């Protein structure tokens, strides 16, 4: 299978040629494939935000290339422009970018820029709103009258309505309470199942990444330093700690159980998996 999105020797230097010159990502080779759900983690300053802003052409590489379906996204102005419809990026706190008079118009803004007809725009708006739990009764309201969580959903729906083949979400649950976090993530999972598109989820929460990603990419000091399944990544707890990251709480519990002589897998990363292992050790008995 060919990658849908790929970087080759991606390097970005801010303020190049000035006394303030600094590199944000260096020589990054990365590939993501159709239908993958990839988690992206790294401590503050690791290069995550700079990296993802290259993937839909918001930033231009100082060196290297970004390829979408095998084509350099900077090969022409037209290709760069079109890539932004195919690779959707939801920024952290995207509700700050709402500006239209109604929820409907805000969600319709992206599809409208794609030159679609009114009927197709209407279908996309209503479908995207449905995915994020925005009811028909809210579509004609001002987005500024909504709650914080509803505004977040409207902003995400505006990107979903463009039906991107790759959806990148930068800390989509930042600032939300636990119930709001899980609700947003459940909607993203539902969207992924329905569309089978490619998703990159950037998060500081190891629990969020563990519950959702099929593959995890770890950035540190401007480079990708790990790339593998959640089991692969979270089995390297000491390495993660050395670069300022953590593992899910359930992985810590599993490691503590092993130290006490209980033979559970120390790289387990979901509550469900740990529960199954403990039940198995008890001979399949109920309760744990």
Secondary structure, 3 states (H helix, E strand, C coil): CCEEEEEEEEEEEECCCCCCCEEEEEEEEEEEECCCEEEEECCCCCCHHHHHHHCCCCCCCCEEEEEECCEECCCCHHHHHHHHHHEEEECCCHHHHCCCCCHHHHHHHHHHHCCCCHHHHHHHHHHHHHHCCCCHHHCCCCHHHCCHHHHHHHHHHHHHCCCCCEEEEECCCCCCCHHHHHHHHHHHHHHHHHHCCEEEEECCCHHHHHHHCCEEEEEECCEEEEEECHHHHHCCHHHHHHCCCCCCHHHHHHHHHHHCCCCCCCCCCCHHHHHHHHHHHCCCCCCC
